[in-house]
Amino acid sequence: MHTVSPMQALTYDGPWHVVLRDKPLPTLEHPRDALVRVTCAGLCGADLHLAHGLVPDTRVGATLGHEIVGRVEQVGPDVPNLQPGQRVLVPFNIACGRCPYCERGLTACCENSNPESDVACGVYGFSHTTGGYAGGQAEVVRVPFADVGPEPVPDDLSDVQAMFLTDALPTGYQAAEMCHLRGGESVAVFGAGPVGLLAMKSAWLMGAEQVFAVEPVRYRRDVARDWAGAEPLDPSEVDVISTLKELTNGRGVDASIEAVGCEAAGSVMQRWLGVKAKLVGGSAHALNQAFHATRKGGAISLVGVFGPPWNLVDIGTAMNKCQTIRTGQCSVKRYLPRLIEHVREGRLDPTPLLTHRFTLAQGEEAYEVFGKKQERCIKAAFFPQAGRRTEVAHA
């Protein structure tokens, strides 16, 4: 009897439980598939929303992780553009490349990678609401539509730089782009995690004159100030809305970026109803602050992940202030050519944000450190090929 060799993967085992499991190696299931042996897999804030049980239909045993870099191991007959041994980064969106959305560059809206839902495209390592695809916090991952998604990694980019290009950097860049910056604007970024920090850097690149970082955790405010050049605001020390208005001639900032998502802290009611009781879709506290802190006619850029559909959102304030709201998962592929160039030229090099490296065997520790913001962790990543039981020192 033929048996499939096992691999190791980090899986969801219920709220607050991430488990290392032996799972069968994936196989090619379609002519457009490829198998990629993972060399670097990021740990993202969206993974925490899943691990904390805040995203519907996240099933026990599902492999986590959507920020994937590795080497091609096997390709299907309809993948002429990839060769075994080639190093690639895999955007978190799974896109067919042929539907009307993909043809417009909106790979985050692909209608063929998740045909059971019109809410989202297929996403690696997320809930079954996005197709139920196995993620990349594993030794090997199956990549559907491999003739479209994977991007060859130039030799002068590291695996770490490539990992940021799969999600965090394009998402932060798109967040700034959706602010409609023309030069001279003030921008408030709510959340100084990797996406928020990269959004701050991108806002400067697009001509912002003032950038503020609203962040309750001190060491993340320090990084926002020292690395991203933003003026940090501690919501536990100042009233964020009145302070931002005072700093912008009483009107409010020209644009706000919400880079927190459904676990925003601040409002006791929001936290209890959303994060604790799970009666609504997490906490929209940061988003509501953004509405109030942004001037009339300003822009709201929403890239924080909200899994469930029901939130206590103060939409009336945004409507009455005539604000423009833009949001959406990032269509990674369309941004890669310019962002690879930005990274190469040092304008948007995310490397310093990776503070922690782990093996898959250290998965439980990694989620604990990252989720509870221990050890000044900004960004963590797994290196599956470093050895199944070998300790990998923190960066």
C-alpha positions in Angstrom: 0.0 0.0 0.0 1.4 3.4 -1.0 1.8 5.9 1.9 2.4 9.6 1.7 5.3 10.9 3.7 4.2 13.3 6.5 5.2 16.9 6.9 4.9 19.2 9.8 2.4 22.1 9.8 0.9 24.6 12.3 -2.8 24.2 12.6 -5.8 25.8 14.3 -7.0 23.7 17.2 -9.7 26.0 18.6 -9.6 29.5 20.1 -6.1 30.3 21.5 -4.7 26.9 20.5 -2.2 26.5 17.7 -0.8 22.9 17.4 2.1 21.4 15.4 0.8 18.4 13.5 2.1 15.8 11.1 0.0 16.0 8.0 0.3 14.3 4.6 2.4 16.0 2.0 0.2 17.9 -0.5 0.0 16.6 -4.1 -0.7 18.2 -7.4 -4.5 18.3 -7.8 -4.9 20.3 -11.0 -2.7 20.9 -14.1 -2.2 24.5 -13.0 -0.9 23.5 -9.5 2.6 23.7 -8.1 4.2 22.4 -4.9 6.4 24.9 -3.0 8.8 23.9 -0.2 8.5 26.7 2.2 11.7 28.5 3.4 10.0 31.4 5.1 6.4 32.0 6.3 5.3 35.1 8.1 3.1 35.4 11.2 0.5 38.1 10.5 -2.0 39.9 12.7 -4.7 38.3 10.7 -3.5 34.9 11.8 -4.1 36.1 15.4 -7.8 36.9 14.5 -8.1 33.3 13.3 -6.2 31.8 16.3 -8.3 33.8 18.7 -11.5 32.4 17.2 -12.8 35.7 15.7 -13.2 34.6 12.1 -16.2 32.4 11.2 -15.7 28.9 9.9 -12.1 28.5 10.9 -12.0 24.7 11.2 -9.9 22.6 13.6 -6.9 21.1 11.9 -6.7 23.8 9.2 -3.1 24.8 8.4 -2.4 28.5 9.1 -0.3 31.1 7.3 -0.6 33.2 4.2 2.8 34.9 3.8 4.8 32.3 1.9 8.3 32.2 0.3 9.9 29.0 -0.9 11.4 27.0 -3.7 9.3 25.3 -6.4 9.4 21.5 -5.9 7.0 20.3 -8.6 4.8 21.9 -11.2 1.7 20.8 -13.1 1.7 20.5 -17.0 0.0 23.9 -17.4 2.5 25.9 -15.4 5.1 26.8 -18.1 6.5 29.8 -16.3 8.0 28.0 -13.2 10.8 25.5 -12.8 11.7 23.2 -10.0 14.3 24.8 -7.7 13.1 28.4 -8.6 12.7 30.7 -5.6 9.3 32.4 -5.4 7.1 34.5 -3.2 3.4 33.6 -3.1 0.9 36.5 -2.7 -1.7 35.7 -0.1 -4.5 36.1 -2.7 -5.3 33.1 -4.8 -6.2 34.3 -8.3 -7.1 32.6 -11.5 -5.8 35.4 -13.8 -8.7 34.9 -16.2 -11.9 36.2 -14.6 -13.1 39.8 -15.2 -11.7 40.9 -11.9 -8.3 39.4 -12.4 -8.2 40.9 -15.9 -8.6 44.3 -14.3 -5.8 43.7 -11.8 -8.2 43.1 -8.9 -6.8 39.7 -7.9 -8.2 40.2 -4.4 -11.6 39.9 -6.0 -11.0 36.7 -8.1 -14.3 34.9 -8.6 -12.9 31.5 -9.5 -10.6 30.8 -6.5 -13.5 31.0 -4.1 -16.7 30.4 -6.1 -18.8 29.6 -3.1 -18.7 33.2 -1.9 -18.8 36.6 -3.4 -17.3 38.2 -0.3 -13.6 37.3 -0.8 -11.3 35.5 -3.1 -9.3 32.4 -2.1 -6.7 33.0 0.6 -4.1 30.6 1.9 -4.4 29.5 5.6 -7.6 31.4 6.3 -11.1 30.3 7.2 -13.3 28.2 5.0 -15.1 31.5 4.1 -12.1 32.1 1.8 -12.0 28.6 0.3 -10.4 26.5 3.0 -7.0 26.4 1.3 -4.1 25.0 3.4 -1.6 27.7 4.5 2.1 28.1 4.4 3.1 27.7 8.0 4.2 24.2 6.9 7.0 22.5 5.2 5.3 22.2 1.8 2.3 24.1 0.4 0.1 23.4 -2.7 -0.2 26.5 -4.8 -3.3 26.6 -7.1 -3.2 28.7 -10.3 0.6 28.6 -10.1 1.0 30.0 -13.5 -0.5 33.3 -12.2 0.3 33.9 -8.5 3.9 33.0 -7.6 6.4 35.8 -8.3 10.1 34.8 -9.0 12.3 36.4 -6.3 15.3 38.3 -7.6 18.7 37.1 -6.4 19.4 40.4 -4.6 16.3 40.1 -2.4 16.4 38.0 0.8 13.7 35.6 1.8 12.7 38.0 4.6 12.2 40.9 2.1 10.3 38.6 -0.2 8.0 37.5 2.7 7.0 41.1 3.4 6.1 41.4 -0.3 3.5 38.7 0.0 1.2 40.8 2.1 2.3 43.3 4.7 4.2 45.7 2.4 1.7 45.8 -0.5 -1.1 46.2 2.1 0.6 49.1 3.8 1.4 50.7 0.5 -2.2 50.3 -0.7 -3.4 51.8 2.6 -1.5 54.9 1.9 -2.5 55.0 -1.8 -6.2 54.9 -0.8 -5.7 58.2 1.1 -5.6 60.1 -2.2 -2.3 61.8 -1.2 -1.2 64.6 -3.5 1.4 66.2 -1.3 1.2 68.1 2.0 -1.5 66.1 3.8 -1.7 65.0 7.4 -2.3 61.3 7.9 -3.1 59.4 11.1 -2.4 55.7 11.2 -4.2 53.7 13.8 -2.1 50.7 14.7 1.7 50.4 14.6 2.0 46.8 13.7 3.9 45.8 10.5 1.1 47.0 8.1 0.6 50.2 10.0 4.4 51.0 10.1 4.7 50.2 6.4 1.7 52.4 5.7 3.5 55.3 7.5 6.6 54.8 5.4 4.5 54.7 2.3 2.6 57.9 3.2 5.8 59.8 3.5 6.9 58.4 0.1 3.6 59.7 -1.4 4.1 63.2 -0.1 2.5 63.4 3.3 3.6 66.4 5.4 2.5 65.0 8.8 2.2 61.4 9.9 0.8 60.3 13.3 0.9 56.9 14.9 -1.9 56.0 17.2 -0.7 53.0 19.2 -1.3 51.9 22.9 1.9 49.8 23.1 5.0 51.8 24.0 7.7 49.9 22.1 5.6 50.0 19.0 5.2 53.7 19.3 9.0 53.9 19.6 9.4 52.0 16.3 6.8 54.3 14.7 8.9 57.3 15.7 12.4 56.0 15.1 11.9 53.8 12.0 8.8 55.3 10.4 9.3 58.9 11.3 5.8 59.3 12.7 4.6 61.4 15.7 3.4 58.8 18.2 0.2 59.2 20.2 -0.6 57.1 23.2 -4.4 56.7 23.5 -4.1 55.9 27.2 -2.4 59.3 27.8 -4.2 61.7 25.5 -7.7 62.0 23.9 -6.8 61.0 20.4 -9.6 62.8 18.6 -9.1 66.2 20.3 -5.3 65.9 20.1 -5.3 65.2 16.4 -7.6 68.1 15.8 -5.4 70.4 17.9 -2.4 69.4 15.7 -4.3 70.1 12.5 -5.8 73.5 12.9 -8.9 72.2 14.6 -10.3 70.4 11.6 -8.8 66.9 11.9 -6.3 65.0 9.7 -6.8 64.8 6.0 -6.8 61.0 6.0 -6.8 58.2 8.5 -5.6 54.6 8.0 -7.2 51.9 10.1 -4.6 49.1 10.4 -5.8 47.3 13.5 -8.9 45.3 12.6 -11.3 43.4 14.7 -9.2 43.3 17.9 -8.9 47.1 18.4 -8.6 48.0 22.1 -10.0 51.1 23.8 -13.8 50.8 24.2 -14.9 48.5 27.1 -18.3 47.8 25.4 -16.7 47.1 22.0 -14.2 44.8 23.5 -16.7 42.9 25.6 -19.3 42.5 22.9 -16.9 41.7 20.1 -13.7 40.1 21.4 -15.0 38.5 24.6 -18.6 37.6 24.0 -18.2 37.3 20.2 -21.7 38.8 19.7 -20.5 41.2 17.0 -17.5 41.2 14.7 -14.8 42.1 17.1 -14.2 45.7 18.1 -14.5 48.7 15.6 -13.2 51.2 18.2 -10.2 52.3 16.1 -12.3 52.7 13.0 -14.8 54.9 14.8 -12.0 57.0 16.2 -10.7 57.4 12.7 -14.1 58.8 11.5 -14.1 61.4 14.3 -10.4 62.3 14.0 -10.6 62.9 10.2 -11.7 66.2 8.8 -14.9 66.7 6.8 -14.4 65.6 3.3 -11.4 63.5 4.3 -10.4 60.0 3.4 -10.7 56.8 5.5 -8.5 53.9 4.4 -9.5 50.6 6.0 -7.1 47.7 5.8 -7.5 46.1 9.2 -9.1 42.7 9.0 -12.7 42.3 10.1 -13.8 38.7 9.8 -17.5 38.6 10.9 -20.0 40.8 9.1 -21.6 42.6 12.1 -19.8 45.5 13.8 -20.7 48.5 15.9 -19.5 50.9 13.3 -20.3 54.6 13.6 -21.2 54.9 9.9 -23.4 57.9 10.5 -20.4 60.1 11.5 -18.6 59.2 8.3 -21.7 59.9 6.2 -22.5 63.2 7.7 -18.8 64.3 7.5 -18.8 63.5 3.7 -15.8 61.3 4.1 -14.6 58.9 1.4 -14.1 55.4 2.7 -11.9 53.0 0.7 -11.1 49.5 1.8 -10.3 46.1 0.6 -7.9 43.2 0.7 -4.8 44.2 -1.3 -4.4 42.9 -4.9 -0.8 42.0 -4.2 0.2 41.1 -7.7 -0.4 44.5 -9.3 1.9 46.2 -6.8 4.9 43.8 -7.0 6.9 45.4 -9.8 7.1 48.8 -8.2 7.5 47.5 -4.7 10.3 45.2 -5.6 12.0 48.2 -7.0 11.3 50.3 -3.9 12.8 47.5 -1.7 15.9 47.2 -4.0 16.5 50.9 -3.8 16.1 51.0 0.0 13.1 53.3 -0.1 10.8 50.7 1.5 13.1 48.0 3.0 11.0 46.2 5.6 13.9 44.0 6.9 14.3 45.8 10.3 10.7 45.0 11.2 11.4 41.3 11.5 12.3 40.9 15.2 11.7 37.2 15.8 12.5 34.0 13.9 11.1 30.6 14.8 11.0 27.0 13.7 7.6 25.3 13.2 8.3 23.4 16.4 8.2 26.8 18.2 4.8 27.6 16.8 3.0 27.8 20.1 5.7 30.1 21.5 5.6 32.3 18.4 1.9 32.9 18.6 2.2 33.6 22.3 5.0 36.1 21.8 3.5 37.8 18.8 -0.1 37.8 20.1 0.7 39.1 23.5 3.3 41.6 22.2 6.1 40.2 24.3 9.9 40.7 23.9 9.3 43.9 21.8 8.0 41.7 18.9 7.0 43.6 15.8 7.0 40.8 13.2 7.7 37.1 13.5 8.4 34.5 10.8 8.9 30.7 10.6 11.8 29.1 8.9 10.6 25.5 8.3 13.8 24.3 6.7 15.9 25.4 9.7 15.3 22.0 11.3 12.3 20.4 13.0 13.7 20.7 16.5 16.5 23.2 16.1 16.4 26.3 18.2 16.4 29.5 16.1 17.6 32.5 18.1 15.5 35.7 18.1 16.8 38.3 15.7 
